[in-house]
Amino acid sequence: MRRAVVVGAGGQIGRPTVQALARDGWEVTAASRGGARDESWPGEVRAVRLDREDDAALGALIGDGCDLVVDIVAYGARHARQLTGLADRIGSAVVVSTVSVYEDGTGRGFDTMSEPGGFPQYPVPVREDQPTVPPGDATYSTGKAALERELIAAGDRLPTTVLRAGAIHGPHSPLPRELYFVKRNLDGRRRRVLAHRGESRFHTSAARNIAELIRLAAARPGSRALNACDPQPPTVAEIGAAVDAVMGVETETVLVGGAAPSPSVGRSPWSTELPVVFDMTAAERELGYRPVVSYAESLPETVDWLIRRLSGQDQDWKETFPTLARAYPDLFDYTAEDAWFGA
């Protein structure tokens, strides 16, 4: 039986990935910081603890060798060299990266979006041959670019498929963008503001679709970088309407032309000045990729998970989702919203 090691198995992408590989006939070792099992995994899946920063522990986990390593948490050149240093014991690898590695050819990318005049002028849709930011350790994007560059350069020794994910969604997310609408509905807010006329489009990536891409890449090893997104990216207004439909509520959406009036009013986790959409034809051509779920189809389980996470909690949303809170600290400033409505 083919043996696969999944690093980062306990997270949002790791859980459906382990399930997909096991269902496809792989003998899976699911490694995570906590070492816990997920209830969706078949009984034969082996769950183990792993400190991703411990080189010796990773080497011991690979042991005498495995057919596949899936690394969902790899970041930076050092993690790439960890993997390539074990190339003689690994058949192939699939590593999760991000669409934020792309720049528009003039130096503008995700890292410059918030700067005046810094929003990238991406072609729509963005293909994999679009330039990427210089590798380095200054930002998340440059760190992922460094990871990619090291792995692709070592493709003759370790065939690696790099998957560039967009706005990842699904249960167990550390950055659940859908909370923007779910919490408002739970709090009884029946009016909301959306900048850019609600037309912002930041390409979504269902965790289950990424898992499917990992499954397909595992069966067709190669050295390549591929976009890993959903079939049709919804606008932020469409996302809000879809959340309302799942929760059975009616709301009024006030659309604002241009940027958000303030960081506390109209700015959502999908707010983009121009569409940020990615081409998926390469994955279709090289892997035979067909999405297993659309955004709307995946939404009920995400909403249900968010409601359960928020219910019965004494702590506020920033304590429940600290990663989201650091990225978007002003998502629920209702006082500022009410003042804007009043004006």
N, C-alpha and C positions, 0 to 999 in steps of 0.2 A: 504493500500500500504506500502511496506517495505521502511523505511527511512534510507538514507545513508548520512553521512557527510564526505566530502572530504577536507582534510586540505592540502593546497599547490595546490589548483585547478588551479591557473593561470600559472603554469609552464609547462615545456616540457612534463612531464608525466601526470600532472593533467588534462590538456585539453582533451586528448583522453580518460582518465579514466572517467571523468564526462559524456562524450558522450556515452561511452560503457555502463555505469551503467544505465543512463537514457533510453537508447535504450532497456535495459533488463528489464525495468519495475520498476526501483527504483525511489522513490521520492528523488531527490538529492539536498542537500545544498552544494554549492561550495564556500569554504572559502579560501581567499587569502589575502595577505597584502594589495593589491590595491582594492580588491572587484569587479574587472571588470568582465564583461561577455565575453565569447568567442563566436564568430559568429557561430561556429559549434554546440553549445548547443541548445537543444530544448527550447521552450519558457517557459516551466514549471520549468526549473531549477532555483533555488533561489541562487543568488550570494550575498555574504556578505563579509565585511572586517573582518580580524582577525589578531591580533598580537599573533603569536605562543608562545611567551614567557609569555603571560598574562594568568595565571592559571584561574582566575575568568572568563575571556572572553571565554576561551575554555569550561569551565563548563556551562556557560550560553548558548553557542552554542549547546551543547548536550541537554540541557534543561531537560525535564522529562525522556528523554531516546531516543535512536535510535537503529536500528537493526545492523548498521555497521558504523565503523569509518575507513576511509582510510587515513593514514598519510604518505604523501610523503616526508615531510621535517623533520621528527623526527630525533633527533641525541642525543646520550648520555643517561646516566642513568636517568637524570632529566626528559627528555621528556617521557621516558618509564614510570616513576612513575606518571607523569601527567595522562597518559592513564589508568594505572592500578588503580589509585585513583578514577577513574570514572567507574570502572568495573561493579558496580551494575546498571549502566544506559546504558551500551553498550552491545549489543548482541555479536558481534565479531569484530575483527579488522584485517586489512591488512596493513602492514608497509613495506616501501621500504628501503632496506639496500643495501649492495654492496658486490661484490665478493672480494674486497680488504681485507675482514676480514680473508681470508684464509692464513695460513702459511704452509710451506712444511713439518713440523714435526721436523725441526732442528732450528726453530726460524727465518727462512728467509721468507719474504713475500713482499708485495707491498712497505712497508716502507723501505726495505733494497735493493731494486732493483738497485739503483744508486751507491751502495757501492761496492768496489772491492770484488769480490767473493760473493756478497750478493744476486745474482739473485736466486730466489727460484727454487727448483727442483720439480715442481709440477708433480703429475701423470697426464696423459692425457687420458681421460678428468677428471676434478676434480669433485668428488661427494660431496654431502652435509655432509658426515661423515668425511671429511678432517678436521684436527685440525684448530682452529682459533686463532688469536692473543689474548693475554691477554686483558681483558677489562680495559679501563682507559680513560683519557682525553688528552693524549699526542699527538695523531695524529687522523686524520680522521678515519683511520681503527680501532684504539682501541676504539674510541668513538662509532662507529657503533657496534663493538663487545659488548660494555657495554649495548647499546640499546637492542640488541638481547637477551643478557643473562637475563636481567630483564624481558623482555616480555615473553620469553619461560618459565621462572621459575614461572610466574603467569598464566600459561596456564589453570589451573583449574578454575580460576576466570574470565579470559578474553581470550577466544580462539583467538590466533593471528597467522596469516600466515605472516612470514617474507620472503620477496622476495629479493634475492641477484642479483642485476643487474650488467651487465658488462659495456662495453664501449657504453653508451647510445647515440643513434642518433635519429635525427628527428628535425623538426622545433622548434624554441623557446629555443634552447639549450644555456646555459651559457658557455658551453665548446664544441663548434662545431668542432670536429676533422677534418671534411671534408674541413674546410677552408684551410687546408694545401695544398690541390690540387686545390680548387676552386679559391683562390686568385692568385695562380701562373698562372693559365690559363687566368684569367682576366688581369693579368699584362703582358701577352705575353711571359711568360717564357716557352720555349718549350723543355728545358732540366731540369731534376731533378735527385737528388741522393737519393738512398734508401739504408740504412745500412742493414746488415744481409741478403743480396741478395734479399731483398724485400719479404722475407718469413715470416716476423714477423706476428704472428696471435694472436691478443688480442680480445677475443670473444665479438662480438657486441650484443647490446640489443636495438631493435627498441622500441621507446616509445609506439607505437601502440601494440606491442606484450606484453609489460609489462601491459598495460591497459587490454588486454585480460586475462592475468593471474590474475589480480585483480578481474575482473568480475567473473571468474571461482571460485576463492577462496572465494568470497563473497557468492556464492551459496553453498559452501561446507566448512563451518567453521571448523577450527581445530587449533591445536598448533603445528607448524612445521616451518622449514626453507627450502626454495626451491630456486634453481638457477632460474634466470629469463633472459634467453638469446635467441638469434636468432637460427634458425635451423642449419645453416651452417656458421661458422665464416670465412669470406674471409681473405686472406693475404693482407698486405698493398699494394703490387703491384696490386692485383686484385681490391682493392678499388680505386686506382689511375686510372686504366683502365676503371672502371665503371663510375667514375666522368667524364673522358674524353669523354666517349660515350654519356653521358647525355648532355654535353656542346658542343658536335660536334667538338672537336679539336683533333689533333694528337700531341703526345709528344714523346720524347726519354727519356727512364729511364735508368740511369747509376746505376748498381748494385754493391755494395761494400760488400765484404765478411767481416764478423765480425762487430764490433761496428762502429758507425758513426765516420768519421775522426775528427769531432769537434762538439760541441753543435750546431753550426750554419750550418753544412753541413751533410745532410743525416739522421738527427734525426727527426722522425715524431711523432705525438701523439699516434701512435700505435707501436712504436719501442719496441720490446722485444727480448731478447737474445734467448729465447726458447718459444715454443708455450704456450699460456695461454688460455686454452679451458676448458669449463665446461659441465658437464653431465646434460642432460635435461630429463632423463627417469623418475625421481621421479615426476616431474610436470606432465608428460604425464600419469603416473600411478595414481597419487592421485587426479588430477584435470581434467583429460581428455584433457590436453592442446594440441592444434594444433596451430602453428603460423598463424597469419592472414596476415603476410607480410614477404617477404624475404628482405635481405639487398638491393639487386639491385632494387626490386620493390618499396622500400621506398625512394630511393635516389632522384628521380626527385623533390619531394616536398621539400626536404632538400636543394638541390642545388638552387632551385628557391628562397627559403626563404633567403639563404645566399646572393645571388646576389642582392636581393631587399634591404637587410640590408646594403650592401656595397655601393649601388648606391646613388649618390647625397649627400654623406656624406663628410663634411669638415674634420671631425676628422679621425684619423687613426684607423687601425684595433684594436689596443690595447685599444683605448677608447670605441670602439663598443663592444668588447668582453674582458673585463678586467680579467675575471676568466681564460680564455684561455691564455691570455698574461702573467699572473702571473705563470701559470704552464709551459708555453713554450715561454719564452721571445724572443728566437732567431729563430723563425720559418721562418722568411723572410729576413734573412741577405744575400741579393743577392750579395753584395760586396765580402763577404767571399766565397760564392759559385763560383763566377767568378774567384776569385784568385785560388781556388782549381782546377777548370777546366783548368785554364791557366798553372798551375804547372804540 
